[in-house]
Amino acid sequence: MSEHILTTSGLTMRFGGVTAVDNVDFNLKDGELRCLLGPNGAGKSTFFKCLTGQLTPTEGTVTFAGQDITGAHTHQIVNLGVGIKTQVPNVFDGLSVREHVWLAARRQHLDRKARDVADEVLARIRMTELADAQVGRLSHGQRQWVEIGMVIAGDPELILLDEPAAGMTHDEVLRTAEIIRDINRTKALIVVEHDMQFIRMIAKTVTVFN
């Protein structure tokens, strides 16, 4: 089996006469953390959307764990073992932090096991003390951590994060970097980001879109 958990070959995305992603060959090793950076309009988010099934590429292929996922729906990609956190918030203000993480864990585990997983995840993202707080009452950064916790609770092999530190305070950025480094001990990650300070905190290898 290939050591690469994710590969794109000739990946291209056009919108009419505009080529947003141009013939990208990309390889991510199992267990690797890769940051994607570049100026606005360079194609980072479009590339991310092609990986996650939000867009079907015009040309080229996307392969995850040896399986062609080009054009697959997002829920199919998630079921194969890819955890996705997009820029658009995906939380419910009226539910608690624990309920969010438990619901994510419940997709794969029975109730009792899901509760145990939720407690473990809450400890990893350092939100045990806020477990019963309504998400609608949290800060922006805390809401982002809840979403990251929901991704972890699904136990994916690869995690894709689109600008996870956007809009955070300096202290929240530092903590987010710690969370991502902790996740990378056991999981492969791709992080799309434009904040160079944050990238310096977490990156070993970067891919630049121009």
C-alpha angles and dihedrals in degrees: 000000000000117000087225114094093189131027135172122193122196090338110186132171122188129184105196105300094347119095105206097173117027122202098311119188108192133170128188121190122223107270094014126135112213127181121207115206140167142121124299110284095026092115103255097130093041089053089049091051091052090053093049101044096251088116132026109225119240091225139001135039141273118208125190120188090342095310125113107238097169108146094359117147118260094247090053091052091049091050090054091059109276119130114207132196113180130193090253111085114248103189136108116234095211097055126082126245091252093050091055094051093041091052090052092049092045090067088073106022142050117256100268094045090045089055091052091048091049091053091049092050093047088055092049093053090040096238101119091115090053095044094116096041118113110249090226089067095053129100120255092258093049091052089053090053090051089056091048088050090053090054093049091048090063089061096224124181093224128032124200117197122187111205095326093177097048114133095005128136119247092260091048090051091053091051093046089054089053091050092050093048089051092050090050091063088079108010139056115239141191114198120192108203143147098195103103093193090058092045091054089055095057112015129105095162129019134193114209122212114203 
